[in-house]
Amino acid sequence: MTTNIHSRRSALRGLGMLLGAGVVSLDWPALARAAHEAHLAAQSSGPQTFTLLAAGDAADIDALAAQIVPSDETPGAREAGAVFFIDRALATFFAHWREGFMGGLRGFQAAVPDAHPRTPAFAALPSESQVEFLLTVDRTPFFEQARTLTLCAMFSMPKYGGNRDGSGWKLLGFEDQHVFEPPFGHYDRDVESGGTP
């Protein structure tokens, strides 16, 4: 339980740093196309499929994302469909990260049997062993990219392929409304009721 709380705090702190930094440059036309494709995929009645990732890669990324934002009494990255967001992002609007990310994933995957000779893949490790292994790679560029993509998957609009059923927004207490009406917060509640601001 302590690990989950720590991981959630780290994830939310990472999201704040990501949003505060604002260093990610996006190709807006590609982002619009990806959003449209993701929206169509979410509307389809068939199962979600991967555009870029092979099955073994998807399993490892799904397990990695599930350790970054684990499931407990609230949904985590797995329930939010983070792996589908990551697949779609690397194929489209984060394509400029694809080569580095996939190279990092290969190094990550190659290091697993070195640390755990009887286990061929990260996804096959028990949860405790996954956390132990991640502590050895959590300062690498690959892990930083994986964490950034997982947080984007958790908190972006569901039409981009992640944040399934708004699960990340529920974690933050965000209500997705088309129009917000006053009072917007504690600071103007009294104005609405006739009090002084």
N, C-alpha and C positions, 0 to 999 in steps of 0.2 A: 504493500500500500504506500509506503514511504517513497519507493522508487517511482510509482505512478504520479504521486503529487509533485515530486521533484521534476519529473519529465514534463508534466503539464506546465509547471511554472517556467521551465526552460523554454518550452515551445512558445508560450505566450510572450516571454521576454524576447525571444528571437523574432517573433512577429513584430513587436514594437520596434526593434532595431531595424528590421527590414523596411518597415513603413517609414520610419524616421529618416533612414539614409537616402531613400529614393534614388538609388544608383542604377537600378535596372532599366536599361533603355529598351523599349519595346517597338516592334514593327506594327504600328496600329492597323494598317490594312490586313496584315496576317492575323492579328489578334481578332479583328472583326470576322474574318473568314473562319477562324478556329471556333469562335463563339457560335457562329451559325451552324457549323458542322457538329459541335458538341450539343447544341440545342436539338438538332435533328436526331442525333444518336440517343439523347435522353428521351425523346418523344417516341422512338421506335419501341415496338413491343418485344423485339428479340433481345437476346442477351448482349451485354456490352462486349465488344471485341477490342483487341489491341491493334494499333496501327503500326507501331514500331517495335515493341518489346516481344521477345520470344517468351515462351511459357516459363522457363527457368529464371530468366531475368525478372519477369513480372512477379514471380513468387518471392524472389529475394527482395525486390523493392517493396512489395506489399508487407513483408515481415519487418523490413527496416523502418518503413513509415509507421507501422503499428507500434514500434518501440519508441519512436519520436513522440507520437501522440497516442498513448495506449488507451485501451478501452477499460473502463471500470463501471461506475454507476452511470456514466454518460458515454455516448459513442465516441470512438477514437478515429484515427486515420483510416483504419480498415473499413469501418462502417460508412465513412464519408466517401469511400471510393477513391482515395488518394492516388492509388496506382494507375487508375484510368486517366486522371488529370495529368499525372506525370508523363504517361505515354503520349497523350495528345499534345501536351506542352512541348515536349522534346521533338515531336514531329512537325510542329507548326510555330507558334509564337516564341518559344525558347529554343528554336532550332540552332541558334548560335552557341548554345550550351551542349548540344548533342555529342559532339566528338569528345570533348573533355569529360562529360558525364559518363559516356559509355566506356571510355578508357579507364576512368576511375572505378567504374563498376567491375570491369575485368580484373583490375588489381585487387579490389575488395574481395571478389569471389575467389581469386587465387590464394589469398591469404587465409581463407577459412580452413581448408584442409591442413595447412601448415600448423594452425593453432589447435585444430580438432581433427586429427588424422582419420578417425572413424566416421566423420560426417562430411559428405561431399558438398553440401550447400548450406548457406546461412539460414534459409527458410526451414531446413530440417533440424536445426539446433533447438534444444529446449529454451524457453524464454530467458531463464537465468543465464545460460551460456551466451545467448545473443547479446544481452546487456553487457556481460563481461567482455565479449569480443568488441563491442562498439566502444567501450572505454579505451581501447587501444587505437582506434581510428577516428575518434571524435574531433580531432584537430586537422583532419585532412581536407583538402579542397573538395573531394568527392562527398564527404559527409556534410560539409557546409552547403553544397548545392542540393543534396538530398533533403536536408532540413528545410532549406528555403522553399523548395518545391512542395514539400509536405505541408508547410504552413500556408502556402498559397492555395493548395488543394483544400485545406480545411476551411479557409475563411473567404475565398473568392465566391463569386456568384455561381450557383449550381450549374448554370448553362455551360460553364467551362469544363465540366466533366467531374468535378469533385464536389465537396460540401453537399453530399447526397441528403435530400430531405432537409436541408438547412441545418444539419447536425452541428457544424462548426459554429454557426451563428447562435444556436441554442446554448452552446457551451459558454459563449460570451454574454448571453442575455440580450442579443440583438434581435429586434423584431423587424422583419422585412415588410415595410408598408410603402405603398405607392405615394401616399401623402401623409405628412406628419402635421398634427394640429397642436396649438398651444394648450396647456403649458408644455414647453419642450423639456424643462428641467426644474429642479428645485429653486433656481434663481429667479424664475418668473411666475411661479405658481401663485404667489400672493397678488400679482398684478391682475391675473385672470379673475380672482375672487374679490377684487376691489380694494385690496390692501396696498401699502406703499412698497415700491420695489426695494 
